[in-house]
Amino acid sequence: MKKLIFIIISILIYNSGFSQNLTEDDLIGEWEFIELQDENGDKQTKIPLIRFGRNMGIENVNRDSYIFKEDGTYKSFNPLNVSVGTWYFDKKTKEINLELQIAPDHKFLPSLKKAKLVKKRKDGFYYQKPVICKILMYSDDAMTIADREKYVLIYRRKK
């Protein structure tokens, strides 16, 4: 399996190299989360859970798959959760910016407003400050996104 991942990453580097001009149109579609890898390219299913510089235990890896739509909305989903929001791509930094939509009656909205983490838009919903996903490698069929310090997320385009 390691050899397969190495081959995929090598092909990605060869095919993309980021000399291409990646655009939002290139990202439209469904992207399935495949796995989280460490700096050695090893698949990780459990990683240390660090919050505010403190070890909080072990995290079972569960990352979102995404559907990026032409109208600037997205859907993210995993076995435990489904979310929606808006997205845009920053061509200069090669980053996907995800703004989670929060319903006006969401139980945590008062706390989010107090912490100034959300803004209300004309559609009546609140949107969280963008979560940034840095694209490290891209091809038409796969992409690698930075996760935390020493981890990357591997995605495959669903057809």
Stockholm file with secondary structure:
# STOCKHOLM 1.0

chainA/1-159         MKKLIFIIISILIYNSGFSQNLTEDDLIGEWEFIELQDENGDKQTKIPLIRFGRNMGIENVNRDSYIFKEDGTYKSFNPLNVSVGTWYFDKKTKEINLELQIAPDHKFLPSLKKAKLVKKRKDGFYYQKPVICKILMYSDDAMTIADREKYVLIYRRKK
#=GR chainA/1-159 SS CHHHHHHHHHHHHHHTTTTSCCCHHHHCEEEEEEEEECTTSCEESEEEEEETTEEEEEEECCCCEEEECTTSEEEEEETTEEEEEEEEEETTTTEEEEEEEECTTCTTHHHHHHTTCEEECTTSCEEECCEEEEEEEECSSEEEEECSTTCEEEEEECC
#=GC SS_cons         CHHHHHHHHHHHHHHTTTTSCCCHHHHCEEEEEEEEECTTSCEESEEEEEETTEEEEEEECCCCEEEECTTSEEEEEETTEEEEEEEEEETTTTEEEEEEEECTTCTTHHHHHHTTCEEECTTSCEEECCEEEEEEEECSSEEEEECSTTCEEEEEECC
//
